[in-house]
Every structure is written in structure tokens, then in C-alpha cells.
């Protein structure tokens, strides 16, 4: 009887602790990132293969992972990406980690979700340089893929819709839970140090949370780059104006996530800033019209570093061999 009473007491205490932590989290503009819940592992595994599949490109060399390298925080760590035939990409590659939490995909939000985004680079002549038709033909030519698609989608009709759906399903698993700041939000006040706590208070007091909030600490809205002062860049990207056609949307971009921000340099849509401290001061100046002291900058960076979570532990897929029906790659075409 006593053991039952102790167990019940311990359970009540645990429930109280969880409830208190939940209430504390609810009061904050940033929410935790939960671990991925996989309900269709076979589709996720197929999507992983396709994410790493270079034969979805004309050259047979570029895959999704080329620009969203999972060893580098889901980016390529370049100002702008390298595309087919060594072409310079038009914009900095955003991280694929926690991308599911964004209101739309790409800097200008032209893709409504991960599935639509996955199809874009395949057919972009400056990225993977292929066509959807040839991508489908390539996958159809490989018996192991035929079997996987038949098992997952219950049809022999492989199409681009299935290919992008599988890639998106894998990308949904690329979340980064258990960052020190998440542990802090859940009630472990020792998970971050005093400088980090001061940095978070600055982040709230200075107004950064107006744009950078929610589980991904960003990605939920669009904002003009250079709100208070103009942002000078040679990058040709026009932001949302390219999607909407409205002059007022010039240089309006999706607010990027700050999760894992210490890993996803260089910063901004043009990849022009390599130092996180410099990025913090640039944003304070151009977006808020404020200046930070050296100490405040250091504290803000400490807070941002605490948003780095557990990185996806990916076992590299072994891709099936091509056949005589598989389109031959053309790596050096003009």
C-alpha cells in the first residue's frame, strides 16, 4: 500500500512539474522543437534515397544533399550554391532542417510546402538542370526503385508527384530537438548560462521576437530586408515581388529560422556575412535601427548558439545501380 502511495505521489509531482513547464513555455514567444514522429518508415526511407540521389540531376552529380548538406546543418556553407555546369546560383541556400515549420518554402515563398519545393531544383537549369520527365524516366529504369514505389504507393505508375512526396516525407523528419534552449524552456534552468539568459532577454526586449518566434524561431512571416535602413547587395533577388508582381514586395523575404544558426553561415539571402556577431549587428541596425554594445552582441550570440539542437543521425543509403535503360548523365554540357 505504501509503495502505491509513493508511486502516486511521485506521479503527481511529475505531472505538476510537466504542467508548470508547459505553462512556462506557453508564456514564451519561442516554443520547443519536438522529436520527429515517423508513421511511414518505408516512405521515409525511399525519400532519403531520393534526397541523396544524384541521378535526379542532368549531370548525375548533384542531389538535394548537395545544397542542403546534412553534414553542414542542412546548407552548403557557400554564399550562393553551385548548380549544373558550375553555374552560380541566384541566392543563398536555406537550411532544410526544421523547414517543415515554415509558412512556405524558398526565400520568396514561391512553393507552398516541402513537396512543391522538392520539384523546383530538379527542373531548374541553374540547379539540377534536368526535367521532371527525365527524372521520372531515370527512376522508372531502376528495378529497385520500381519495387519501392510499388510498395509505398501501391501502383506501378511512378510520377513526379510520388518522387517529390517521398522526398518531402523524409525532409519532415529533419528536425533538431533538445537544444539547450529547449531544455531551458522545459524547466532546466541550468541548461543555459547567465550570458545566454541575458541574450534571450535582449532578444525579446529589442524586438527580435516580432519576426523570430515560434518553434523554428522564424519562418512564419515575410519581412522587408532593410526595414529601417537599406540593405546594399549585388544579389539580384527581388524577394516576394518576383512572386506577387507588387512593387511593395521588393526585397521582402521569408524570415529565416534561427534554429542551428551557428551552423548555417554565411548569412542573409545573399550569403554576404560570415560572422554571426556581424549578422546580429547588421540586423539590429537595418531592421531595428538600434546599436548593440560588444557585451550585448556577445550575449545575443550566446543565446543564438543555444538554439543548436541534436542533428539528424543519417545512415547513408546505398543507392541501386543504373540499368541499360537509365539515361546517361551529361555532366559537362553547355
Secondary structure by P-SEA (a helix, b strand, c coil): caaaaaaaaaaaaaaaaaaaaaaaaaaccbbbbcccccccaaaaaaaaaaaacccccccccccccccccccccccccccccccccccccccccccccccccccccccccccccaaaaaaccccccccccccaaaaaaaaaacaaaaaaaaaacccccccaaaaaaaaaaaaaaccccccaaaaaaacccccccaaaaaaaaaaaaaccccccccccccccccccccccbbbbcccccccccccccccccccccccccccccccccccccccccccaaaaaaaaaaccccccccaaaaaaaaaaaaacccccccccccbbbbbcccccccccccc
